[in-house]
Amino acid sequence: MTNPVVSTKYGRIEGRLENGVRIWRGIPYAEPPIGKLRFRPPVPPAAWEGILDARQFSPMCPQPVESSSSMMTGAVTKTMSEDCLYLNVWAPGHQAGEPLPVMVWIHGGAFVTGSGSLPTYDGHSFATRGNVILVTINYRLGPFGFVHLSPFHEALSSNVGLLDQIAALTWVKDNIAAFGGDPDRVTVFGESAGSMSIAALLAMPAAKGLFHQAIMQSGASQALPSGQAQQIADGLLQELGVTADGLDQLEAMTAQQIFEAGERLKKRIGPGVNMIFQPVVEPDTLPLEPLQAVQAGSAASVPLLIGTNLEEGALFFRPNSPLIKEEHLVHAVEAMTGIQDAGAFTKQYPYTIDGHAQIMTDLYFWRSAVQFAAAHSGQAPVWMYRFDWTLPEHPVLGKAMHALEIPFVFNTVRLFRNIGVEVDRDTQSLAERMQDAWAAFARTGSPDTPSLPWPQYDRSDRSTMIFNSRSEVARDPDSDKRMMLGL
């Protein structure tokens, strides 16, 4: 059959028709951020003549090599390049008469790893079962996307990874109608650093109006204060041997030089400070910490679906992980969460690896999600979930750890075969119910479906959907933990 061709604002592009789905891969949404465009806001792509081949994924953004594989998807062989600002579109095989809802996925990876092309994020099921247009994006990572350089020179910017996301959303607004999508029904959704990015987008003036609903999976308000971020940026410049009066040298350096300097800086700072490359609160792009901005009404018209997994920390603390000294544990929690005197909370948990994992689950992921949900529930409709599904005794799937909900949301649980698991009917049914809820939210602004009734979340009731083999709504789950944390 003929490959699908569409006309965008910048030129015509050719994709593929695969298993009843139209797919365009590697569509440029910005000029390559190299040379004079490095550490600066993204620039719209130049128009082209003829038809652009959009049948292959673009390179991944520079990142550690080990990030190109996954315990569930197996090895992913992809080239890496600074020229990585591309997006991918999945659409039903035949363009509908009525424009379809659009879902834009922002991948996670601690702001240093990941790509919109990972197999777990395959959009076939969203396009067929969900009847929505799915977009996945790349954005600059690590020192390329999240180093705070604006204080050093007026021509340099901060939060350029977030500005990339805004540029991709702008591209969607301007072009998605050609693919059958409705630019006035755009839902952003993401996990971990992708979810934290969405918290920031809800607070950024430049993102206002580019999306209409938001789904945040396992991540909430996360940003460094400007002073701390400036110290990190100064450390990177020292690693590169660049002084304040020689910042133009950054344009001529290779991507490998900058990447390796970032890796050296992470080692020099040490494990006590987590995520040295992340959003920063600064006046030009992110004027307020996201939780404060949302409390002040920055996203008052945006419905929100938000949640966490029951055992997030199990991904980061494996059974053979070493115990962390108590004082280091307390310091790490304080640095990650902003909690004062975190020792009063950490001592409530057993001094074991499982205890460490639960501290991370409760104090970092769950606490921030509850704070964000409560703050936003006074501004717009909110729905909350908790993902509890496990495969008991399995070495990988035995706990409801960080990121485990993603293949359920994308209905890509078939990838569990890569770790020797044949998916049974109950597991497949859970994936379908979750994806149906996400697609319903994109379509109507509510995840409530006939097969999964789902009431809104508010401070008085705190109704939370518990996803498991048998999913059900719980009223104020873990209320004792919530009160202990003063939430």
N, C-alpha and C positions, 0 to 999 in steps of 0.2 A: 504494500500500500504506500501511497505518497506520504513522505514525511511532512509534518505540519510546519507551515511558514506563517509568521505573523509580522506585522509592521509595528515597530516601536517608535518612540520619539527620536531615536538615534539612527534607525535603519531597520532593515528586514533581518530576521533570524530564522534559522531552520533547526528544528528539533527532531525528535523521534516519536513514533507511535509504538508503544510497547505494552502488550497485554491489555489493550483497550484503554491505555492512558497516554495522553500527549505529554511529553517531557522535553523541556529545554534546560540544558545544563551549561554552566559557565557563561552566563550572560553578564557582561561588564556593567556595573552600575556607577563606576568612578574611574578616573584615570589611574594608572599605576602609581602608587604613592612612593615614588623613588626620586632621588636627586633633590631638586628644589621643593618637591612636594612631600618629602619625608618630614614627619613630625608636624605636619600642617593639616588643616581640614581637608576632607576629600573634595575633589573637583569633578563635576559631571563629565562623563566620557565624551570623546569627540564622535561626531557622526561618521558613518562609514558608507561607502558605495557597495552596491551588490548585496549579496546575502551572506550574513555571518553564520558560520558553522557553530551551532550550539548543541552539539551531540555528545560532548565529553565534559566531565567535570574539570574545573580549573585547578591549578595547584593549591595546596593548603598554604596558609600563612606560616612563616617561620616559627618553629616550635621544637621542643625536645623530640628526638626520634621516637622514643617509646610511646609517645602520644598517638602514633599512627597505627596502633594495634589496640585490640580490646578483648577482654576475656570472653565476651559473648559473641563478637562478630569476627574474631580471628584477625589475622594480619590485614592491614589496609595499605597497599603499596601506592603511595601518592608522592609526587614531587612537591617540593616546597619552594615558594618564591615570594618576594615582597609584592610582586604583581599578583595579588590574590583577591582583589575586591570584586568578587563575582557573586551571583546568586543563581538559584535553580528554581524552576517552576514545574509543578505537576498539575495537570488539569484533566477532567473527564475527557474520554475519547471524542465525544461530539459536543460542540459548543451549545450550551443551553440557550433557550430564547431569553430567559431572565438572567441577569448577572448573578453570579454565585458569590457567597461569602468567601473572604480571603483570610488565610491563616499564615502568619509569618513566624517561622521558628528561629530563635536565637540560641545557638548552642552554648553549652557550658564548657568547663575546663579550667576553672580557677583564673580566668583571664590570660592564660598562657598557652593553652592547648585547645584542640578541637577544630572542627570543620563542618560546614553544612552538607558535606558529601558522605558522611559516615553511613554505612548500611542500616544502622538502627533507625536513621531518620528518613528512610525511604518513604516517599509520599503516595505510593500506589493506593493504599487502602483509604487514605483520606480523600483521594480523588474519586474512587469508585464507591466505597461504602458511605463515606461522609458527604459526597457530592459537594466538595469545597475545592477551592484553588489553594494549593499549598506552596509556600515559598520558603526555601532555606537559604541562609546567607553566610558568607565569610566576613570577618571584620579583623582589623589589626590586633595582634596579641602581644603580650609581654612588653618589652621596652618600646616596640614599634607603636603600640596602641595606648599604653597606659603609663607613660612617664610624664611627670609634671614639669614641663619646660617653659610654660608661659611666663613665669617670673624671671627667666633668664634673658629673654629677648622678645620684643613685641611681635616679631614675625613668626615665632614658634607658638604652638598650641598645646593644650592639655586635653585629656579625655578624647583623643582622636579616635579611639576604638568605638566610643559611644557615638561620635559624630559620623563614623562609618555606618553605624546602624541607622541613624537618622537619614543619611543619604540613601540607603537601601529602601527605607520606608517612603522616601520622597519618590524614588524610582517606581515603587509600587503604585503610589497615588497617581503618577503621571502615565503609567503604561499598562497596568493590570487589566484594564477594560479590554484591551486587544486580545487577551487570553481568555476572556469570558468572566473576569472577576469584577466585583463591585467595589470601587475605591472608597465608597462610603460605608462599607462593612468590613473593616480590617481588624483582625484580632492578632495581637502579638502574644506569643507564648514561648517560654524558655525554661531551662532547668539549670540549677546551680548558678554559675556565673552568668548564664543567660537570663535567669530569673532576677538576679541582682541587677543586671543591666536594665531589665524592665522597670524595676523599682526606680532606677535613675532616670529612665525615660519619662516616667510618670511625673518626675520633678523638674525636667528640663524644659524651659520655655520653647526651645527650638523644635521639640518633638510634639508640641501641642497640635491637635487636629490631624496628625498623621495616622493615628489608630484610634479605635473606638471602644475596644474591650481588651482586657489583659488577663493572661493566665500565668501564674508564678508557681513554679514547681521547685521546692527545696532550695529556696534562697530569697532573701528580702533585702532590707536596707543595708547597704555596704559601701562605705566610702572612707577614704583617709582624710584627715584634716590637712589643710594646705601646708602647714609648717613641716609636718612629718613627711609628706610627699615630696617637698622641696629638698629635704635632706637625702631622700632616696635618689632623686634626680641628680643631686650634686655627687653622690657616690658613683652613679653611672658615668658621669662626665669624667670623674677621676679615673675610673677603670679604662676609659677610652683615651685618657691623656689629653683631654680637651679643656681649655680654660675659658673663662667668660668672654674674653675678647677674641676667641677663635672658634666660635660656634659654627661658622660657615664650613669648618672641617667635617661636620656631620653629614653634609651633602655628598661628599666624595668617598666616604667610607663604604666598605662592602657591608651587605646585610649580615654576613657571617661575623664580621668584627663586632657589630653592635649586639648580635645575638649572644656571642660568647662573652662579651662584657656583662650582659645581663645575667648570664649563668654564673659568672664569677662573683658578681655582686650578691646574688642569692646565697651562695656558699659563705661569703664573707660576713654577711649579716647574721646568718645562722637560722636554725629552725624555730627559734623562739618568736620571730616575727613572720607571720603568715601573709602570703599574697602581697608582696611588696609592689607588684604591678596591679593596680585596681583603680576604680574611679576615685577622683579627688574632688572635694568641695572647693570650688573656685568661682569667681564672679562671672566669668565670660560664658561658661557652659553649664555648670551645676552649682547654682548660687546657694542652695540649701542642702543639708543632708536629707536624703530622700524621705525618711520617716517624718521629719519636721515639715517638709514641703507638702506631703500628703495630708498631714494633720491640719495644715493651713489651707487646704482645698485646692492644691495644684492640679488634681485630677478628679474634680468633683463630679464629672459626668461620665466617668469610665467604670462600668461594671467590672468586678474582679473575681476571679476564681483562684484560690491560693491553697497550698497544702504542703505537707512534708511526708516523709516515710518513717515508719515506726522505729527503725534502727539505722538511721543515717550514718552514724559513726562507725558502723561495722565495716564499711568500705575502707576506712582510713586506719583502723586498728584491727589488724588480723591477729589470729591466735598466737602467732610467733613474734608479734611486735614487742619491743622492749618496753618495760614500764617507764614512765616519765617521773623524774623526781618531783615531789609534791610542790616545792616552791616554783619549779619551772612550769608545772601544770597550771598553777594559779596564775602565773604571769601570762602564759599563753592565752588563757581564758579571758583575762582582763584586756589583753591586746586585741583579741578577736571580737569581743562583744561590747567593750566599754563598761562592763560591770565593775563597780568599785568594790574592793574587798571580796573578790570572787571566792576566796577561801571559805567564807561562810556558807557558800553553796556547794563547792566541790567536796567538802568533807561529808556531805550527805550521801555520797556515792562510795561504793567499795573501792579500795585501792587495788584494782585488778585491770586487766586489759578490757574486759567487758564494762567495767566501771568507767574507764577512760572514754570508751565508745559512747556510753550513754550520756556522759557529760557533754560530749560534742553534739550528740543528737538534741539534747534538751536545751542546753544553754546557748548553742550557736544557731542551730536550724529551727527548732520548734519555737523557742522563745521569740525569735525575730519575726517568725511568721504570724504568731498570735498578736504581737504588737502591731504589725502592719495591718492585719485583718481588722483589729479593733479600731485602729485609727481611721481606716478607710470606710468602715461600716457606717460612720457618721456622715459620710460624703456621697456614697453611692452604694448600690447593691453589692453584697459580698457573699460568696459561697466558699466553704472550707472543706478540705478532705484530709484524710490520713490513709496512707497506703500500707497495709499490713500483710499482704500476701507473701508466703514463703513456700519453699519445697523442703519440708523437714529433712534433716540429716544431709542435705546436699552441700558440698564444700563451698559453692558459690551462692546458691539460691536459698540457703538455709536461714538467712536473715533478710528482713526487709530493709536492705541497705540503700545508701545514696545511689541514685540513678536507676534503680531497679524498675521504677514505674515507667520509664521511657518506652521500652518495647511494648508495653501494654497500651500506652497512649497512641503510639504509631501503629499498633496492631502488627508488630514485627516479631512476635514471640516465637515464630518459626526459627529464628536465629539461635534459640536455646539449643538447637540440634548441634551447634558447634561446640557445646560443652557436654554433649552426650545426653541431652534431655529431650524426650519425645513429648510434645505438648498434648495434654489430655483435653477433653471437651470442656471441663470446668475452667481450665486456664484460658483456653481460647475464648470462652464465653465472657470471662472477666475482661479480656482485652477488647472485645467488641462492645461491651457495655461502657467501658471507660472512653473508648474513642467516640462512641455515640454521644456521650455526655459532652465531650470537648467540642464536637461538631455542632451539637445543639446550641452550646454557648456561643459559638461563632455565628450561628444562624439567627438566634433569637435574643441573645444577651442573658440567657439562663441555661444552666446545665440540666435542668429538670427534664426527664423523659418519661414516657409511659412505663417503661420497664425499670426505671430507677428514679422514683420521686425524690426530690432533693430540696429541702427548705433552705431559705437564706440564713446566713450567719449574722447574729447581732450580739451585743454585749450581755443581754439579759438571758438569751437562750443558748448561744454558742453551738448551734447545731452543726455537726461535722459528719460528712459521709466517710464511713470506714470501708475502704476497698479491700475485699478478701474474696475467698471462694464463695462466701455468702456476704454480699455487701449490705450494709444497713446504716441508718443514721443514728449517731449517738449524741446525746445532749451533754455538752460541756465535758468531753472526755479529759481525764487527767486533771480534774479540777483541783485536787490537792497539790499537784505539782505547780499548777498555774498560780495558786494562792501563795505557795512557798516563794515563788519568784516575784510576787507582788504585781502580777499582771491583771 
